[in-house]
């Protein structure tokens, strides 16, 4: 699993993770594990697997560190 930091959380149920390598990765609330979307905020450390969605790369199995 990779580690990153929550960069942005939207009111629409998705957000972006700063992967630490100069890029951001999309995540959707349906890809969270052990945490609700409402518990997330910018700056939190998370682990995730990189996967592919309909529109390109996305974070899957997102968990708080």
RODO-2510 file (C-alpha; in nm, 4 decimals, decimal comma):
residues 65
     n   res          X          Y          Z
     1     x     0,0000     0,0000     0,0000
     2     x     0,1130     0,3519    -0,0761
     3     x     0,0919     0,6450     0,1668
     4     x    -0,0288     0,9962     0,0987
     5     x    -0,1993     1,3003     0,2465
     6     x    -0,5564     1,4172     0,1935
     7     x    -0,5159     1,7293    -0,0209
     8     x    -0,8788     1,8217    -0,0858
     9     x    -1,2203     1,7002     0,0269
    10     x    -1,5286     1,8193    -0,1598
    11     x    -1,8936     1,8426    -0,0569
    12     x    -1,9804     1,6006    -0,3392
    13     x    -1,8341     1,2828    -0,1863
    14     x    -1,4919     1,2765    -0,3435
    15     x    -1,1478     1,4267    -0,2983
    16     x    -0,7807     1,4111    -0,3879
    17     x    -0,4750     1,2582    -0,2231
    18     x    -0,1272     1,4102    -0,2530
    19     x     0,0785     1,1033    -0,3386
    20     x     0,4092     1,2639    -0,2424
    21     x     0,5600     1,2207    -0,5883
    22     x     0,4305     1,5421    -0,7413
    23     x     0,0881     1,4114    -0,8365
    24     x    -0,2631     1,3971    -0,6949
    25     x    -0,4899     1,0939    -0,7035
    26     x    -0,8697     1,1026    -0,7115
    27     x    -1,0679     0,9085    -0,4506
    28     x    -1,4412     0,8524    -0,4052
    29     x    -1,6264     0,7949    -0,0790
    30     x    -1,7142     0,4433    -0,1974
    31     x    -1,3425     0,3548    -0,1852
    32     x    -1,2992     0,4252     0,1886
    33     x    -1,2354     0,1505     0,4438
    34     x    -1,2817     0,1878     0,8193
    35     x    -1,3658     0,5582     0,7981
    36     x    -1,6614     0,7639     0,6790
    37     x    -1,6263     1,0452     0,4303
    38     x    -1,7434     1,2938     0,6947
    39     x    -1,4447     1,2008     0,9176
    40     x    -1,1885     1,3053     0,6558
    41     x    -1,0173     1,6418     0,6451
    42     x    -0,7263     1,7964     0,4606
    43     x    -0,3828     1,7050     0,5938
    44     x    -0,4686     1,3560     0,7218
    45     x    -0,2302     1,0717     0,6354
    46     x    -0,3821     0,7775     0,4510
    47     x    -0,2801     0,4527     0,2870
    48     x    -0,4277     0,3391    -0,0430
    49     x    -0,3914     0,1145    -0,3452
    50     x    -0,3767     0,2722    -0,6876
    51     x    -0,6442     0,1432    -0,9217
    52     x    -0,8243     0,2429    -1,2382
    53     x    -1,1718     0,3855    -1,2640
    54     x    -1,3882     0,4795    -1,5594
    55     x    -1,2139     0,8162    -1,5888
    56     x    -0,8566     0,7122    -1,5106
    57     x    -0,6389     0,6432    -1,2062
    58     x    -0,7986     0,6502    -0,8619
    59     x    -0,7201     0,5549    -0,5052
    60     x    -0,8882     0,2414    -0,3711
    61     x    -0,8991     0,0859    -0,0220
    62     x    -0,8301     0,4275     0,1364
    63     x    -0,7600     0,3983     0,5129
    64     x    -0,6412     0,6424     0,7788
    65     x    -0,2881     0,5830     0,9049
***
